[in-house]
Amino acid sequence: MKLVKQPFVFSVCCFFCISLIAQTKKELIKLHQEFNETVFTDFNKALKNATIAVSLSKKIKDKSLLLTSYSNLSEIFYLKKETDSAYMYNASAITLALDISDKEQLAKRYNLLGSIEKRRNNYSESLKNYERALKLAHQNSKSVVFNIKNNLARLYWATGDKINAKKSLQEALKQDYSIYKNEIADAYNILGVICLEKNKDSSLVYYNKAYYLANSSRNNYLKSTITSNLGYLYLYLNDYPKSLKYLKESEILSEEIHDKSSLHYINISLGIYYERKGDLKNAIKKYKKAIEEYGSYVDDYQKSKAYWTVSGVFYHSKKYKDAYLYLDAFLELNEKILNLEKKKEFERIRIQYEVEKKENKIALLEKENEVAKVRKKNILISFISTLILITVFILFYRNKMKKQKQLEKIHQFLAGQEKEKNRIALELHDGIGGELAGIKHILTAVNSNIENTDIKKVTENITLITNEVRLLSHTLSANYILKTPFTHLILELKNTFEISKNIEINIHIYPKNSINELTANKKHHLYRILQELIHNSCKHSKCKRIDLSFTNHIKYLSLIIEDDGIGFNVENKVDGIGLLNIKERVYKMNGFIKIESIIDKGTLILVKIPHA
């Protein structure tokens, strides 16, 4: 009896397990379908769905279903800007796709890996993965090919190669992909971004095409991105009603899908909108919301732009302390980005080199009979490269010597300039000043005997001229500069230029009187720099107002001089002797100078001098 009962129980257990697995598979297929429906409409719901699917897939040990679950989880983490999690689950998906030889999924995973590496600024690895994905996808899925080409365009644009970016998009758009509306809308959106800087009309055409296509799909993520871009563009076309309409539409969509990255950009654009409308209170509210609530979901470049923008609106609201805090944050992050830009350029060159190396290797393998020819070619290239290197070294050395001579001339010029200023100051003070004092004394003596109103007026005028001569001699004299408190020197400069040039000069020092603790050398250089900068603004910018800001940080002192003049093109401007003198003085103090100017908007110059 026992022999009969055991097989029966075993059969029941097997039947139960098979039924449970079949039921779980049905549940998983349903979860995958729901994920595709919610991935672009509700990020949180899609994430919950994908997490449950991975857990169930592991239980039944179905590799195909687990691959789809891992793929879905990596996609949603990427959309939510959780890059490390996206990378981890995508790596698991790639391992499974290789194991079961699923080429279509493998193409999609390498495509996502390319996007992850691009987000991490590893452009060479990004390009490798996109090319790998293209080779796998050509025979399997046209929509995947389209998506990869869109991503390649983004990569080329990020490396500054707009020509190849446009080429990649135009090649994709030539194909017959009429059923792939999302991919086409995305391509037009990227073209709009590429054209935004130099051709806003073309940008508007592409954005409108993208908006029309996206409206007929259920991809709220893409729709929110395009409407946000349209709102931003209309801001700069001064069409504020349309701008607000698209920004509000984008905000609603982004909140529905919980896309916090898009909400950052939208709030920045809304801040710009309120600032343009003169509503600084609401502008600050939107900027702070973008930074404090959604700042962690965007990259450093976007954060630095946000810091700069909010610093400006705080400054115009006369909240100088907040303005300085955000300006400080912008400067620190901007230095980090500048270093990153250098790395980007290096990676771009590295990509080109690796692609060429790969092509040469393939050519060598395919054409073994041309080895000798290739060898000769390489020898010739090596010879030419060596020759170029030697030529570059010689030119570099000559240029270095030339610059050294120029620096020596500048040193001599500055020393001679200071010597001549001291001589003129002494001559003005002891010579002309003494003569005027003598004349005044004589006239006063004469007038004491004979009360004459004309003589009295002449005496008063001589007193004014004597004061101006004394002030001018103080301005020129290095000894006077070293002996006098720096705040007093700045006020003298303010009075001199306001009287002589009829310009309003505002001075802000934080903390108050902290700049009086400067060393003699820094005090002298900084005063001469300030003198030259104010003179340049008065002479060239046609400004009516100059703002001077001194902020004493823990590690450095920052000076910002801003005017409301006509501005100039910084890239095309050739440095004159005055600006060369300024830069030389800044570099002598191991400092940093940055000049930003906008035509018809004015000029801002930042000087940072380290304390150490």
LINTAMO-V642936 format. One line per field, one symbol per residue. ss: DSSP state (a for helix, b for strand, c for the rest). phi: phi as a letter, one per 30 degrees, with the letter a starting at -180 (. if undefined). burial: I if it has 9 or more other ideal C-beta (glycine too) atoms within 8 Angstrom, else O. Layout:
ss = ???
phi = ???
burial = ???
//
This chain:
ss = caaaaaaaaaaaaaaaaaaaaaaaaaaaaaaaaaaaaaccccaaaaaaaaaaaaaaaaaaccaaaaaaaaaaaaaaaaacccaaaaaaaaaaaaaaaaaaccaaaaaaaaaaaaaaaaacccaaaaaaaaaaaaaaaccccaaaaaaaaaaaaaaaaacccaaaaaaaaaaaaaccccccaaaaaaaaaaaaaaaccccaaaaaaaaaaaaaaaaccccaaaaaaaaaaaaaaaaacccaaaaaaaaaaaaaaaaaaccaaaaaaaaaaaaaaaaacccaaaaaaaaaaaaaaaaaaccaaaaaaaaaaaaaaaaacccaaaaaaaaaaaaaaaaaaaaaaaaaaaaaaaaaaaaaaaaaaaaaaacaaaaaaaaaaaaaaaaaaaaaaaaaaaaaaaaaaaaaaaaaaaaaaaaaaaaaaaaaaaaaaaaaaaaaaaaaaaaaaaaaacccaaaaaaaaaaaaaaaaaaaaaaaacaaaaaaccaaaaaaaaaaaaaaaaccbbbbbbbcccaaaaccaaaaaaaaaaaaaaaaaaaaaccccbbbbbbbbcccbbbbbbbbcccccccccccccaaaaaaaaaaaacccbbbbbbbcccbbbbbbbbbcc
phi = .ddddddddddddddddddddddddddddddddddddcecbaedddddeddddddddddchcddddddddddddddddddicddddddddddddeddddchcddddddddddddddddddicdddddedddddddddeccbdddeeddddddddddddcicdddddddddddddddcddcdddddddddddddddedcbdddeddddddddddddcccddddddddddddddddedcicdedededddddddddddcicdddddddddddddeddddicdddddedddddddcbddcbdddddddddddddddddddicddddddddddddddddddedddddeddddddeeddddddddddddddbddcedddddddddddddddddddddddddddddddddddddddedddddddddddddeddddddddddddddddddddddddbdbddddddddddddddddddddddddddddeddceddddddddeddddddchbdbcbbbbddidddcddeddddddddddeddddddddcchdcbbccbcbcddcaccbbcbbcddiadddcdcddddddddddddddchcbbbcbbbeicjbbbcbccddd
burial = OOOOOOOOOOOOOOOOOOOOIOOIIOIIIOIIOIIOOIIIIIIOIIIOIIIIIIOIIOOIOIIOIIIIIIIIIIIIIIIIIOIOIIIIIIOIIIOIIOOIOIIIIIIIIIIIIIIIIIOOIIIIIIIIIIOIIIOIIOOIOOIIIIIIIIIIIIIIIIIOIIOIIIOIIOIIIOOOIOOIIIIIIIIIIIIIIIIIOOOIOIIIOIIIIIIOIIOOIOIIIIIIIIIIIIIIIIIOOOOIOIIIIIIOIIIOIIOIIIIIIIIIIIIIIIIIIIIOOOOIOOIIIIIIIIIOOIIOIIOIOIIIIIIIIIIIIIIOOOOIOOIIOIIIIIIOIIOIIOOIOOIIOOIIOIIOOIIOOOOIOOIIOOIOOIIOOIOOOOOOOOOOOOOOOOOOOOOOOOOOOOOOOOIOOIIOIIOOIIOOIIOIIIIIIOIOIIOIIOIIOOIIOIIOOOOOOOIIOIIOOIIOIIOOIIIIIIIIIIOIIIOIOIIOIIIIIIIIIIOOOOIOIOIIIIOOOIIOOIOOOIIIIIIIIIIIIIIIIIOOIOIOIIIIIIIOOOOOIIIIIIIOIOIIOOOOOOOOOIIIIIIIIIOOIOIOIOOIIOOOOIIIIIIIIIOO
//
